[in-house]
Amino acid sequence: MNDPIDVKAQSDVLFDCLKGLYSDRFSLETQKELRSAMETVVKTVAVLRSVEMDAYGDPSLPFTPFRKEG
C-alpha cells in the first residue's frame, strides 16, 4: 500500500467513480482538484490502516451525553 503505484491506481479508481457519476458537473479545474483530493484520501487511509488497534480497546475519550435539566 505504501508503493506510489498502488496510491495512484487506487486514487484513479476513486476518481473514475466520481467522474462516472458526476462528470457533467466537473470543470477541468475541478477534476484536477478532485484527483489530488483522491490521492490524499488514499494516502490517509493507508496511514490509518497501518495503526494496529485492539478489537476490545476503549476509546481514549469516553462519550458523556449532555442532558439539559428541566
C-alpha positions in Angstrom: 0.0 0.0 0.0 2.9 2.4 0.5 4.0 1.9 -3.0 3.3 5.0 -5.1 1.9 2.8 -7.9 -0.8 1.5 -5.6 -1.7 5.0 -4.4 -2.0 6.2 -8.0 -4.0 3.2 -9.0 -6.4 3.4 -6.1 -6.9 7.1 -6.4 -7.6 6.7 -10.2 -10.3 4.1 -9.3 -11.9 6.5 -6.9 -11.7 9.4 -9.3 -13.1 7.4 -12.1 -16.1 6.5 -9.9 -16.8 10.2 -9.2 -16.2 11.1 -12.8 -18.6 8.4 -14.0 -21.3 9.6 -11.7 -20.9 13.4 -11.9 -18.8 14.1 -15.0 -21.3 16.7 -16.3 -20.8 18.8 -13.1 -16.9 19.0 -13.1 -14.9 21.5 -14.9 -11.3 20.6 -15.9 -10.0 22.6 -12.9 -12.4 20.8 -10.6 -11.3 17.5 -12.0 -7.6 18.3 -11.2 -8.6 19.2 -7.6 -10.6 16.1 -7.2 -7.8 13.9 -8.5 -5.5 15.5 -6.0 -8.0 15.0 -3.2 -8.5 11.3 -4.0 -4.7 10.8 -3.7 -4.8 12.5 -0.3 -7.7 10.2 0.8 -5.9 7.1 -0.4 -2.7 8.1 1.5 -4.6 9.0 4.6 -6.5 5.6 4.6 -3.1 3.9 4.2 -1.8 5.6 7.3 -5.0 4.8 9.3 -4.8 1.2 8.3 -1.2 0.9 9.4 -2.2 1.5 13.0 -2.9 -1.6 14.9 -5.8 -1.5 17.3 -7.0 -3.9 19.9 -10.5 -5.1 19.0 -11.7 -4.5 22.5 -9.9 -1.3 23.3 -11.8 1.6 24.9 -11.8 5.0 23.2 -9.3 7.4 24.7 -12.1 10.0 25.4 -15.3 8.4 26.7 -18.5 10.0 25.4 -20.8 11.5 28.1 -24.0 12.9 26.7 -25.2 16.3 27.9 -28.7 16.4 29.1 -30.4 19.7 29.8 -32.3 19.8 33.1 -35.9 20.6 33.0 
